[in-house]
C-alpha cells in the first residue's frame, strides 16, 4: 500500500468496530467462518478458534487444519510411496492486486509464453521428457479486511482465494486504483490481452500433449512483442494473469493460497478439480508487500501494532500493522538495521505460519505423497547469480543479500547507504518517518534506476519466505533438495524466475512408468 492508499484506509477506522463485510458466506456475529473443513474462525474481538488435530507444537490455537480427504496418493504407474511420481502439474498463481502492482503484473504476463514453453518441454531430474498434464489457476491476494470494505468499488468482491476466470479485458475497471485521484493503467491488461482468451468450461487453464481448454476461435498471436506467435494457452494466461490495482492494500497471499487449495472448495470438487490427488503442486506468489493474513481483526485498530502518523503525532492504521504483528526482530542497531527477523506467531494477531506449512508439508506432501514446490517473486534484492544447472536456483543476491532496516531519509540514488525516498516522493516532501508509518520497515528492494525511471519499492517477505523455504528437503547428508525459489519483484524481467519455477518442478517430478 503506497502513501496515498494508506491515507485513504485511515478513514475506514470509523466503521471497523461494526463491520467485517457480509458476503452471505456464513458470517455471524462472532466473526467470519472460512470454508468448510478449514474450520478457522477469524474474529473481530477474540482469538482464532480451531478444531481438528493439533499442530506440531500442540497449540490448539496455532492454525491447525482439518482438511478431510486431501488425496490418497499417486495414481497408476507409480508406487504408492514414490513422492512426486506423476505426469500431472497443478500450478497456482497468487498475484497481488493492490495499487502498486501494475508494472509487476505486466512483467509477469510477458513471461507466460516462456512458462508454457518450459512446461511443455519439461524433463525430470533424470532427463526424461515429462509431457505433463498441466492445470494453471489464478487468484489474487485480496481476502477482504474491515479497513478495506468501505473502499471496495461497486460490484467488487474480495476473491478470498477463488479462481479468477474472466479475461482482464472484461475486468478493465479493476485497473483503476482507489482514492481521490486514482491511477488508471489499462495497459497492464491490454499489453498482453488483445484476444480476450479464457478457458472454456473450467476455472483454470489446462493443456496436455497439444490439447487445451481454450476456445478454437483463439489463434496464435504475439502477446509479448518478441516477434514469435504465442499459443492460445499463453494468451489465456496473459488475459487471466493481470489482476488489476483496486484490491485491498492489506494483502493476504498465504491465506488466499490456502483457500484456493481448500479441498472442499467447489473448484476442487467434481470430475475436473483443480487440486488433483495425483498431481505435483506448484504455487507462485507474487507480491510487493508483507503478508497480512489476519487471524483477529482487532489488530487493525490496536495501537500496539500501529506506527505514529507524522502529521497527527498519533498511532494510526497502515500497512505497518502487517509487519509489526507478523514479524519479530532483534534491534535495530545504531544504523537502523535489524537482525534475526522471523515470523511472529503471537496468538490473536496474524494467522500462524504453521497453518500453511502443516497443510503443504504434513497433509499434502507426507500424507498425500504429493511433491509441493513454490516460487516467490517478492521484496528481496535482485538475484545476481543462479545455479547454472537445474533447478537454476539463486546462489547470490536475492534472499542472501536481504537486509532488514528502517527507512533512511534522503532521495534514493542507488548508492549503498544513501536515502530511500524515490525522487517523485522526495519532491513532494515525503520523509523516512512517512514511509516508516506506511510500512513499519524499510524496503527490501527498489525497482528501476535513475536513468530509466523507478518502478517502485517492495517490503521484505519474512512470512512468505519462511513458508517457501520450509518446502526444501534436508536429506540429512549435507545436501538439500531445492523446492523453493525466491526471486526479486524489483527485477524488470521475470524470465529467470520462470526458469527457476520450471527447474524446481523438473527436479521434483518423477515420470510414471
ROLUM-899597 format. One record per residue (C-alpha): x, y, z. Coordinates in steps of 0.001 Angstrom, whole numbers, plus 500000, padded with zeros to 6 digits. Layout:
% residues N
- X/Y/Z
...
This chain:
% residues 513
- 500000/500000/500000
- 501500/503332/498991
- 501232/506638/500834
- 498013/507748/499133
- 496355/504397/499753
- 497393/504491/503405
- 495724/507844/503980
- 492548/506567/502356
- 492389/503497/504596
- 492601/505601/507749
- 489027/506794/507215
- 487775/503238/507369
- 488511/503114/511090
- 485134/504741/511652
- 483359/501501/510916
- 485962/498920/511858
- 484254/498038/515128
- 480973/497146/513452
- 481790/495731/510020
- 483702/492798/508630
- 481750/492763/505408
- 478868/490294/504956
- 479225/488385/501742
- 476473/485911/502501
- 479028/483209/503032
- 478196/482181/506569
- 479299/485225/508554
- 477821/485612/512014
- 478153/487971/514964
- 481216/486177/516303
- 483266/486690/513144
- 483787/485165/509755
- 483918/481435/509112
- 486291/480176/506473
- 485175/477483/504031
- 484175/474079/505336
- 486974/471757/506540
- 489489/474524/507236
- 487482/475296/510405
- 489213/478555/511320
- 487116/481468/512540
- 488521/484958/512181
- 487043/487194/514847
- 486685/490910/515491
- 487105/490654/519251
- 488697/487327/520064
- 491320/484833/519037
- 491128/482236/516325
- 489086/479175/517225
- 490332/475968/515660
- 489224/472382/515600
- 490882/469261/514352
- 494210/467603/515156
- 496762/469723/516988
- 499817/471091/515243
- 503411/470111/515864
- 503642/472352/518905
- 500464/471054/520488
- 498968/474574/520482
- 495284/474333/519686
- 495203/477994/518590
- 498115/477537/516216
- 496394/477305/512848
- 495603/473599/512707
- 493727/472286/509690
- 491097/469595/509367
- 491161/469098/505632
- 489379/465803/505199
- 490255/463801/502086
- 493012/465840/500510
- 494169/462889/498453
- 495227/459305/498849
- 498487/459327/496934
- 499719/458936/493364
- 497756/457081/490755
- 498534/454409/488189
- 502077/453819/487032
- 503643/454846/490319
- 504483/453081/493511
- 502279/454262/496367
- 505246/455705/498242
- 507058/457408/495354
- 506938/461094/496224
- 506336/463193/493139
- 505690/460260/490813
- 503259/461791/488333
- 502985/463494/484983
- 500402/465977/486271
- 501120/469513/487452
- 498691/471782/489298
- 500120/475323/489319
- 498511/478086/491387
- 499375/481760/490880
- 498581/484141/493758
- 499039/487650/492335
- 498947/490882/494326
- 496144/493143/493051
- 496854/496216/495191
- 497569/499697/493854
- 501323/499379/493295
- 501318/496231/491161
- 500582/497314/487585
- 504153/497129/486270
- 504784/493803/488005
- 501599/492254/486587
- 502609/493376/483115
- 506094/491923/483641
- 504630/488575/484698
- 502212/488448/481768
- 505092/488976/479311
- 506663/485797/480631
- 503661/483478/480407
- 504667/482293/476898
- 508055/481297/478364
- 506306/479430/481188
- 504158/477445/478774
- 507167/476625/476583
- 509233/475466/479540
- 506448/473313/480956
- 505717/471712/477589
- 509412/470831/477142
- 509918/469806/480769
- 512261/466956/481662
- 512649/465372/485075
- 515876/465168/487088
- 516924/462083/485069
- 516421/463861/481745
- 513217/462009/480864
- 510593/464046/478980
- 507572/464614/481210
- 504929/465601/478611
- 502918/466963/481523
- 499197/467308/482018
- 499090/470902/483348
- 496403/472918/485105
- 497072/476579/485982
- 494717/478546/488215
- 494994/482233/489103
- 493764/484094/492167
- 494743/487339/493866
- 495779/488477/497348
- 492511/490120/498479
- 490896/488214/501336
- 488970/491266/502494
- 489586/493387/505569
- 487330/495738/507556
- 489662/498628/506737
- 489132/497960/503031
- 485413/497224/502812
- 484255/500856/502580
- 486587/501478/499642
- 485659/498478/497521
- 484318/499613/494130
- 480710/498841/493315
- 480362/495225/492268
- 483815/494275/493578
- 484204/491354/495975
- 487442/490060/497522
- 488419/486786/495891
- 489305/485014/499160
- 491272/482530/497083
- 488577/481853/494494
- 489851/481497/490922
- 489787/484466/488575
- 488123/483058/485458
- 487490/486042/483194
- 489946/487853/480919
- 491205/491172/482261
- 489541/492972/479357
- 486233/492020/480997
- 487552/493470/484285
- 489113/496627/482888
- 487646/498790/485677
- 489894/496865/488078
- 492843/498685/486535
- 491747/501980/488082
- 493052/502328/491615
- 491413/503728/494720
- 491404/507212/496218
- 490523/510707/495004
- 492946/510840/492072
- 493498/507183/491240
- 495962/505804/488752
- 494418/504235/485657
- 496602/501647/483934
- 494547/499636/481406
- 497792/498826/479580
- 498690/496451/482430
- 495919/494321/480923
- 495776/495217/477255
- 499512/494891/476615
- 499190/491106/476999
- 495482/490548/476348
- 494125/491503/472944
- 492157/488341/472205
- 490119/488107/475421
- 491180/484483/475710
- 489961/482463/478695
- 489478/478779/479496
- 486234/477176/478408
- 484299/475137/480983
- 486974/475176/483708
- 488121/477760/486278
- 491714/477117/485202
- 493820/476814/482063
- 494539/473197/481143
- 496835/471760/478487
- 498471/468409/477678
- 500046/466875/474555
- 498756/469553/472202
- 495259/469652/473688
- 493863/472512/475771
- 490634/474042/477070
- 490924/477334/475178
- 488235/478032/472527
- 489208/477159/468956
- 488469/480744/467935
- 491696/481846/469635
- 494582/481607/467179
- 498302/482152/467684
- 499313/485767/468286
- 502346/487558/469675
- 501451/488895/473148
- 504883/489927/474439
- 506409/491689/471465
- 509209/489215/470795
- 508063/488554/467229
- 507044/484955/467913
- 503357/483974/467798
- 502160/482686/471159
- 499797/479790/471742
- 496158/480134/472815
- 497237/478778/476217
- 499812/481540/476670
- 497245/484103/475537
- 494707/482856/478082
- 497292/483181/480850
- 498168/486643/479566
- 494498/487567/479968
- 493812/485842/483306
- 497055/486884/484988
- 496666/490683/485219
- 494543/491230/488327
- 494113/494986/488484
- 495103/497545/491107
- 491939/498054/493169
- 492376/495236/495660
- 492806/495533/499406
- 496148/497019/500465
- 496338/494561/503373
- 497400/491656/501165
- 496763/488080/502325
- 498675/485882/499874
- 499164/482991/502319
- 495522/482790/503339
- 494310/483161/499767
- 496717/480409/498752
- 495263/478137/501422
- 491678/478880/500437
- 492470/478252/496775
- 493779/474818/497834
- 490831/474113/500147
- 489725/470588/499134
- 486112/471457/499978
- 486033/474451/497611
- 483808/473954/494581
- 486720/474312/492142
- 488473/471395/493883
- 485439/469128/493664
- 483724/467167/490918
- 485106/465274/487958
- 487597/468016/486962
- 489000/469524/490159
- 491936/471916/490154
- 493656/470212/493097
- 494205/466638/491926
- 495384/463976/494389
- 497865/462527/491886
- 499492/465780/490716
- 502557/467753/491742
- 501504/471058/493295
- 503359/474268/492452
- 502490/477637/493980
- 503736/481002/492713
- 503218/484038/494958
- 503825/487494/493500
- 503569/490454/495892
- 505487/493578/496874
- 504309/493722/500496
- 504382/491743/503728
- 501773/489025/504157
- 498789/490241/506183
- 496714/487074/506625
- 494764/488189/509674
- 493664/485913/512498
- 491947/488582/514581
- 490762/491859/513071
- 491137/493626/516425
- 494769/494221/515475
- 493671/496629/512740
- 492755/499211/515396
- 495200/498164/518122
- 497813/500844/518802
- 500249/498075/519795
- 500779/497307/516096
- 500365/500786/514642
- 503012/503349/513779
- 502842/507050/514597
- 501465/509117/511723
- 503853/512090/511400
- 501122/514610/510678
- 498904/513820/513661
- 501580/512524/516008
- 499202/509683/516908
- 499265/505938/516217
- 497088/505136/513204
- 496397/502169/510967
- 498548/501465/507931
- 500295/498527/506283
- 502846/498734/509095
- 500368/496624/511090
- 501167/493657/508855
- 504886/493906/509611
- 504563/494761/513309
- 502053/491998/514036
- 503649/489404/511784
- 507415/489718/512295
- 509759/489718/515283
- 513334/491076/515029
- 516325/491922/517175
- 517366/495577/517109
- 517602/497964/515424
- 521279/498820/515819
- 522743/502308/515524
- 522337/502151/511736
- 518674/501151/511950
- 519427/497567/510905
- 517568/494601/512407
- 518780/491017/512819
- 517131/487633/513297
- 513816/488652/511751
- 511378/485740/511924
- 507639/485243/511647
- 505883/486065/514908
- 503085/483648/515771
- 501615/485708/518600
- 498122/484388/519325
- 495304/486590/518107
- 497286/488577/515523
- 498096/487132/512100
- 497461/483530/511165
- 500378/481383/512370
- 502860/480128/509792
- 502164/476566/510953
- 498684/476911/509432
- 500268/476883/505986
- 503280/474642/506493
- 501151/471968/508182
- 498876/471772/505178
- 501538/471910/502482
- 504002/469567/504178
- 502085/467355/506600
- 498827/466928/504712
- 499764/467202/501053
- 503385/466009/500991
- 503584/463486/503815
- 500024/462154/503857
- 499102/462715/500213
- 502527/461781/498776
- 502451/464944/496655
- 505509/466963/495768
- 504958/470616/496674
- 507154/473414/495301
- 506937/477192/495494
- 508137/480278/493659
- 508071/483632/495422
- 508556/486834/493414
- 508968/489053/496433
- 510620/492072/498055
- 514207/490839/498054
- 517249/492345/496254
- 517748/491307/492664
- 519457/487958/492214
- 522967/488370/490835
- 523784/484717/490079
- 521897/481460/489547
- 522959/477839/489609
- 523921/477009/486031
- 522325/473587/486454
- 518746/472658/487292
- 516916/473776/489307
- 518630/477113/488471
- 518072/478474/491975
- 519616/481788/493107
- 523129/481475/494547
- 523983/485180/495029
- 521989/488296/495720
- 518294/487850/496421
- 517475/486478/499865
- 521195/486102/500592
- 521598/489896/500313
- 518357/490839/502082
- 518694/493433/504848
- 516006/494369/507351
- 516233/498015/508392
- 514339/501230/508937
- 513739/503772/506201
- 516502/506313/505563
- 515914/509978/504823
- 517146/511454/501590
- 516496/510973/497881
- 517225/507494/496506
- 520098/507481/494021
- 521071/503827/494122
- 524148/504457/496241
- 524618/501996/499091
- 523829/503570/502444
- 522062/506540/500848
- 518487/507732/501161
- 515443/505589/500385
- 512864/508103/499172
- 512134/507799/495466
- 512568/511058/493533
- 508863/511664/492866
- 508021/511271/496555
- 511078/513180/497706
- 509979/516115/495557
- 506679/516256/497434
- 508355/516274/500851
- 507958/512623/501796
- 510290/511628/504632
- 511561/508417/506156
- 509091/508934/509022
- 506238/508949/506499
- 507427/505687/504933
- 508060/504096/508332
- 504449/504892/509200
- 503275/503380/505928
- 505120/500074/506178
- 506898/499621/509531
- 510150/498548/507863
- 512425/499749/505093
- 512419/498450/501505
- 513744/495024/500640
- 514400/496222/497099
- 513899/499137/494724
- 512898/498633/491116
- 514348/500619/488234
- 517056/503269/488259
- 517690/506977/487812
- 518170/506653/484049
- 515124/504555/483158
- 512821/505547/485994
- 511711/503751/489124
- 509005/501105/489219
- 508537/501090/492978
- 509798/499547/496178
- 508890/496329/497985
- 508767/495178/501592
- 510797/492179/502844
- 508755/488940/502772
- 509522/487211/506098
- 506336/485130/506422
- 506123/484002/502784
- 509861/483357/502766
- 509561/481003/505750
- 506692/479052/504198
- 508562/478733/500909
- 511864/477682/502473
- 510119/475107/504678
- 509436/473123/501498
- 513161/472471/500885
- 514019/468882/501808
- 517070/468309/504020
- 518459/464895/503106
- 520453/464639/506339
- 523749/464198/504488
- 524599/467831/503899
- 522529/468076/500718
- 519198/469766/500196
- 516563/469100/497550
- 515502/472584/496448
- 511741/473058/496428
- 511653/476838/496964
- 512816/479597/494647
- 512691/483249/495709
- 513295/485956/493116
- 513033/489752/493245
- 509842/491559/492334
- 512057/494579/491631
- 513657/492791/488665
- 512467/494198/485339
- 512447/490716/483780
- 510851/487694/485472
- 512231/485167/482981
- 514821/483869/485473
- 512021/483356/487988
- 510008/481378/485441
- 513083/479275/484623
- 513630/478575/488309
- 509977/477559/488743
- 510253/475127/485851
- 513586/473956/487240
- 512277/473039/490684
- 509272/471323/489108
- 511612/469301/486908
- 513809/468326/489866
- 510777/467284/491944
- 508712/465377/489425
- 509180/461670/488666
- 507804/460395/485366
- 505459/457407/485812
- 506310/454142/484164
